[in-house]
Amino acid sequence: MSSFGSPGARPNGLHAQLMDALGRRIAQGDLPVGSVISPEQIGAEYEVSRSVVREALRALEILGMIRPRHKAGTTIQPQATWALLNPQVIAWRADGPDADAQLGELMALREAVEPAAVKITAVHGEAALVTGLHQHLDWMREAYGRRNRATFVEADTAFHRTMLEGAANTVFSQLVQTLLATLHARYSDRRQLFTSDTAASLDRHERVIQAIAARDPEAAAAAALTLVRATGVEVLGTTPSPEQ
């Protein structure tokens, strides 16, 4: 019998747990592209009902990861058909063999989207939004001072969510969860969080706030681009050394 993973990481509901387990196996290559699985096989392996298997497979089909064929079983599909911007797919791939390639692609997306969103946010420069960003940054600084990984990730996620949602743009809002999933992929346990560049990164966050508060769209976009590019160098390029 295969397990659904650690209890703390389990989604709610058996079909969601099964979907998560199978999605991870596909993303990690344990169920390789072109391989065929059957509902009966999955049900027996995980000791779940046919209805649970059916719901889980249907969800993975919607994500483009599998394709059922009459009398031919269910085939694992190539990545080109996957919903690669779906936060759950991003999370699965972040733990897989192509984690670095995915992060590079997602950082390119952030580089294109975040400066544009922040440019709009700066047009408004609302006091409440600026206050919120300062609070999140203070929270990040405090977490960094205590080297508290979980709190730092939560605070940085809140910072970027506030920054992106401040654009009040319905198209960008569709990408918020994708971009936040990118942050979590960057903060995977396999990656060093606090490095010799962390303090400078916090200062770069501060410069984004200053430009938004000044209602300077061009400066805000430039500051956001600098922040994203520096993060890309940190996690994908010449990585700053871990703190001693």
C-alpha positions in Angstrom: 0.0 0.0 0.0 1.3 3.5 -0.9 0.8 6.3 1.6 -0.5 9.8 1.2 2.6 11.4 2.8 3.0 13.2 6.1 -0.3 14.0 7.9 0.7 17.7 8.3 1.0 18.1 4.6 -2.2 16.3 3.6 -5.0 18.2 1.7 -8.5 17.8 3.0 -10.5 14.9 1.6 -9.4 11.5 0.3 -9.7 12.4 -3.3 -7.6 15.6 -2.7 -5.0 13.5 -0.9 -4.9 11.0 -3.7 -4.7 13.7 -6.3 -1.7 15.2 -4.4 0.1 11.9 -4.1 -0.3 11.1 -7.7 0.5 14.6 -8.9 3.7 14.5 -6.9 4.7 11.1 -8.4 4.0 12.4 -11.9 6.0 15.6 -11.3 8.9 13.7 -9.8 9.1 11.2 -12.6 8.0 8.2 -10.5 5.1 7.9 -13.0 6.9 8.8 -16.2 5.5 10.3 -19.3 3.8 7.7 -21.5 3.3 5.2 -18.7 -0.2 3.8 -18.3 -2.1 3.6 -15.0 -5.5 2.1 -14.3 -8.1 3.1 -11.8 -8.2 -0.4 -10.4 -4.4 -0.4 -9.9 -4.6 3.0 -8.1 -7.5 1.9 -5.9 -5.7 -1.2 -4.8 -2.4 0.5 -4.2 -3.9 3.3 -2.0 -6.9 1.3 -0.7 -9.5 3.8 -1.7 -12.8 3.5 -3.4 -13.5 3.7 -7.1 -15.3 7.1 -6.6 -12.2 8.6 -4.9 -9.9 7.4 -7.7 -12.3 8.7 -10.3 -12.4 12.2 -8.7 -8.6 12.3 -8.3 -8.0 11.3 -11.8 -10.5 13.7 -13.2 -8.8 16.6 -11.3 -5.4 15.5 -12.8 -7.0 15.3 -16.2 -8.2 18.9 -15.9 -4.6 19.9 -15.1 -3.5 18.2 -18.3 -1.3 15.7 -16.5 -3.1 12.5 -17.6 -5.3 11.5 -20.4 -7.8 8.6 -20.2 -8.3 6.5 -23.3 -11.1 4.0 -23.8 -9.8 0.5 -23.4 -6.2 1.8 -23.3 -5.9 3.0 -19.7 -4.9 6.4 -18.4 -1.6 7.8 -19.9 0.8 10.2 -18.2 1.1 13.3 -20.5 4.2 15.4 -21.3 4.8 18.6 -19.4 3.8 20.7 -22.5 0.1 19.8 -21.7 0.2 20.5 -18.0 -1.3 23.6 -16.4 2.1 24.9 -15.5 0.8 28.1 -13.9 -1.4 26.2 -11.5 -0.1 26.7 -8.0 -0.5 23.0 -7.1 1.5 22.0 -10.2 4.1 24.5 -9.3 4.4 23.0 -5.8 4.7 19.5 -7.1 7.4 20.5 -9.7 9.3 22.4 -7.0 10.0 19.0 -5.3 10.9 17.3 -8.6 13.9 16.9 -10.7 13.2 20.0 -12.8 12.8 22.3 -9.9 15.6 24.6 -11.0 14.4 24.8 -14.6 10.9 25.6 -13.3 12.2 28.3 -10.9 14.1 29.9 -13.8 11.0 30.1 -15.9 8.9 31.4 -13.1 11.4 34.1 -12.2 11.2 35.2 -15.9 7.4 35.5 -15.4 7.9 37.5 -12.2 10.4 39.8 -14.0 7.7 40.5 -16.7 4.7 40.9 -14.4 5.7 42.3 -11.1 7.2 45.6 -12.3 4.1 46.2 -14.5 1.8 45.5 -11.6 3.8 47.7 -9.2 3.8 50.5 -11.8 0.0 50.6 -11.6 0.0 50.3 -7.8 2.3 53.4 -7.6 -0.2 55.4 -9.5 -2.6 55.2 -6.6 0.0 55.1 -3.8 -2.7 54.8 -1.2 -1.6 55.4 2.4 -3.2 52.2 3.7 -1.4 50.1 1.2 1.9 51.7 1.9 1.3 51.2 5.7 0.6 47.6 5.0 3.8 47.1 3.0 5.8 48.7 5.8 4.2 46.4 8.3 5.0 43.3 6.2 8.6 44.5 5.8 9.0 45.2 9.5 7.7 41.6 10.0 10.3 40.3 7.6 13.1 42.2 9.3 12.0 40.8 12.7 11.9 37.3 11.3 15.3 37.7 9.8 16.7 39.0 13.1 15.5 35.8 14.7 16.3 33.6 11.7 12.7 32.4 11.8 12.2 30.7 8.4 8.5 30.2 8.6 7.7 33.7 9.7 10.0 35.2 7.1 8.3 33.3 4.3 4.8 34.3 5.5 5.8 37.9 5.8 7.4 38.0 2.4 4.4 36.4 0.8 2.1 38.9 2.5 4.3 41.7 1.2 4.2 40.6 -2.4 0.4 39.8 -2.3 -0.3 43.3 -1.0 2.0 44.8 -3.7 0.4 42.9 -6.5 -3.2 43.3 -5.4 -2.6 47.0 -5.0 -2.8 47.3 -8.8 -6.5 46.5 -8.6 -6.2 44.9 -12.1 -8.4 41.9 -12.8 -5.9 40.4 -15.2 -3.0 40.6 -12.8 -5.3 39.3 -10.0 -5.5 36.0 -12.0 -1.7 35.7 -11.7 -1.4 36.5 -8.0 -1.7 32.9 -6.8 0.8 31.8 -9.5 3.3 34.4 -8.4 2.9 33.6 -4.8 3.4 29.9 -5.6 6.7 31.0 -7.3 7.8 32.5 -4.0 7.1 29.3 -2.2 9.0 27.4 -4.9 11.9 29.8 -4.2 11.6 29.0 -0.5 11.7 25.3 -0.9 13.4 23.5 2.0 16.1 22.4 -0.5 17.2 26.0 -0.8 19.2 28.2 1.5 16.9 31.0 2.9 19.1 33.4 4.8 22.3 34.3 3.0 24.8 37.1 2.9 22.4 39.0 0.5 19.3 38.9 2.8 19.9 42.2 4.4 20.4 43.9 1.0 17.2 42.2 -0.2 15.3 43.8 2.6 16.6 47.2 1.6 15.5 46.5 -2.0 12.0 45.8 -0.6 12.2 49.2 1.2 13.0 51.0 -2.0 9.9 49.6 -3.7 7.8 51.0 -0.9 9.4 54.4 -1.1 8.7 54.6 -4.8 5.0 53.6 -4.3 4.6 56.1 -1.4 6.1 58.8 -3.7 3.6 57.8 -6.4 6.4 57.5 -8.8 5.4 54.6 -11.2 8.7 54.5 -13.2 10.8 54.4 -10.0 8.5 51.7 -8.5 8.7 49.6 -11.6 12.5 49.9 -11.7 12.8 49.1 -8.0 10.6 46.0 -8.4 12.6 44.8 -11.4 15.8 45.3 -9.4 14.3 43.2 -6.6 13.2 40.4 -8.8 16.4 40.3 -10.8 18.5 40.2 -7.6 16.4 37.4 -6.3 17.0 35.5 -9.5 20.8 35.9 -9.2 20.6 34.8 -5.6 18.7 31.6 -6.2 19.8 30.7 -9.8 23.1 32.4 -10.4 26.1 33.0 -8.3 24.4 32.3 -5.0 25.6 34.4 -2.0 27.2 32.2 0.6 25.1 31.0 3.6 25.5 33.1 6.7 28.1 31.9 9.1 
